[in-house]
Amino acid sequence: MAQVYRSGQPYGSGQPDRLTPHEVRSQEFAPRRRGVDAEQVRAFQCRLADELDCLHRELALALRDNNRLKRALHDWQAMHDRHCQPAPDRRPNDGHW
């Protein structure tokens, strides 16, 4: 079965369907009898596409930062676990309560 792609991700892959700047810029609208100003629509599309592009870049940066922090936390936890083993004569949670 052929895989369907949208926004560079396989359709139904669990990734949210995000509009891309290209999709916003290339969207066509059917003309109506009392239509809107095509220039205003195009100007708004360009503004929206630029904002989407900026948000996509910020999201990618935040995701990279998040992954870096997760790795650092995991490394710290592993190091802490190696150096802070409980005394052999005590059981964990062997407090007075």
N, C-alpha and C positions, 0 to 999 in steps of 0.2 A: 504494500500500500504506500502511496506517495505521501511524503511529509509536507504539510502546508506550513509556510512561514509567514509571520507578520512581525514587522519591526526587528527583523534579524533573529527572532526567537521562534522555535517550533510552536505552532498553534496548539493550545491545550497543554502547554508544558508547565503550567503552574505559575508562570511569570505573568504579572498583570499586563493587560493590553494598554500600552502607553502610546499616545499619539506621537508621531515623530514630526520634527519641523518640516520635513519634506511632504508629509501627508497634509499638513496644514496649508503649506504654500501651494500645493497642486490641487487642492479640493476645488471642484467645479460646482456651481449652483445653477439650477434650471431657471430660466427667465420667467418672470411673472408679469401680468398685465400692469400692475402698479409696483414694479420692482424697486430694488434699492440701488443706490449709486455704486456701480461696479468698482470705481476707484477707491471709495471708502472701504468696501469689503476687502479689496486687495491690500490696502494699507493696514487694516486691522489684522488680516492674515499674516502679513509680514511681521508685525509687532508681536503677535501671539507666537509665531514660529521662533522668533529671536528669544523670547522669554522661555519657551520650551527648551530650546537649545542650551540656554544658561542653566536651567533647572536640571537638565539631564547631566550636564557636566558637574554640577554641585553634588548631585546624587551619586555619581560615580566616585567622586572624591570622598564623600562621606562613607560609602561602602568600603573603599580601600582602607580608609582610616579605621573603620570598625574592625575589619579583618586583622589589621596590624595590632590593634589593641587586644583583640581576642587571643592572638598568638602570644603576645607579651604576657597577658594574664595567665595563660596556660603554662608558659615557661616558668613564670614566677611560682605558680602553684606546685609544679613538679619539683622545682628546686627546694621550696619550703617543705614539701612532704619528705624529701630525702634527708634534710637536715634536722627536722623536728619530729622524730619518731618518739612515741611515748615510752616511758621507762618500762623495762620488761616485767617488773614486779607489779605493775598497775594495769588494770583493764581500762579501756576507754570508758568515759562516763562513770567512773568509780568514785563519785563525789559523795559528800555527806547527805545529800538530798535523797 
